[in-house]
Amino acid sequence: MSDSLHARLRDATHAAHEALERDLDWEARVATLPGYRALLVRLRGFHAAYEPAIGAALADAAFFDPRRRLLALDADLHALDAATGQMPAAPCLDGAGAALGALYVLEGSTLGGAVIGRHVARLHGEDVPLAYYAGRGRATGPLWRAFRERLDGLPEAEAAAAFAAGIATFEAMRGWLTMSEG
């Protein structure tokens, strides 16, 4: 097969990714400071459910721990004096393929998050807490490349699990982030 697993996962999750971006309408959400705070609360809940599940399924702390983002969310929410809120049900990730499919969604959001962070800073000033959207600085590129290498090295027998988990994670994130608080 000539296409990398990463390229095939991107293609397999394209519709779910597009639905998340369409329905989230992040620009409207971050237009006000309370809206930004509410989005971070929802993101914190999602990460609180998914990070432990991914970490357990991968069972490779050296690889996964630098990718965790809960501490950044907690720092932002503390600075904004916001409660952490609820979290969705933890996903069932059976094996490395499923874990990498779910992690693909979270890792990809790190890359796009820098754009959101710059937008939020322009709207609300440089003092707005942006630990979550600041990304990982110079480590972002190397961490993304290492993730892609791990994903592309996944045995073909686990590709279907990665695709299913990637789609399910995008759909779960869309449902969680767009669910009304009522």
Residue, then its C-alpha position, 0 to 999 in steps of 0.5 A: m500500500s502506498d498511502s501511509l496509515h496517517a493519510r488513510l486515517r485522515d481520509a477516513t475521519h475527514a467527514a467527522h472532522e468537518a462536522l466538528e469544525r462546522d458545528l463547533d463554531w469556535e470563533a463565535r464561542v471565543a468571541t466573549l471571555p465567558g464563551y472562551r471560559a465555557l469552551l475550556v470547561r468543556l474541553r477539560g471534561f473531554h480530555a479528563a475522559y480521554e487522556p486516561a483511556i488513551g494512556a492506559a491503552l497505549a501503556d507507554a508513558a514516555f510517548f504519551d505523557p508529553r502529549r497530555r493537556l489536562l494540566a494546561l487546561d487546569a492552569d487556564l481555568h484556574a487563571l479564569d477562576a472557572a470550575t472544571g465541570q463534568m466529563p463524558a463517559a470514558p471511551c473503551l479503547d482496546g489496543a494500540g490501534a484504537a488508542l492511536g486513532a483517538l490520539y490522532v484527534l487530540e494531537g491534531s487539535t494541538l496543531g490547529g489550536a495555535v490559530i485559535g490561541r492567536h485569535v483569542a489573544r487578539l480578542h481578549g488581550e495578551d493576558v488571557p490565559l492560553a496554556y491550552y492553545a499555546g501548544r507545545g512551542r518548539a516541541t510541537g513539530p517533533l511530537w507530531r512527527a513522532f506521533r505520525e511515525r508511531l501511527d504509520g508503524l502500526p500493524e495493518a491488522e490494527a488499522a481498522a481499529a484506528f479508523a473506527a476510534g478516530i471517527a468515534t473520537f471526532e463524533a464524541m468531541r463534537g457531541w460533547l463540545t456542542m451539547s447545550e448546558g441546559 
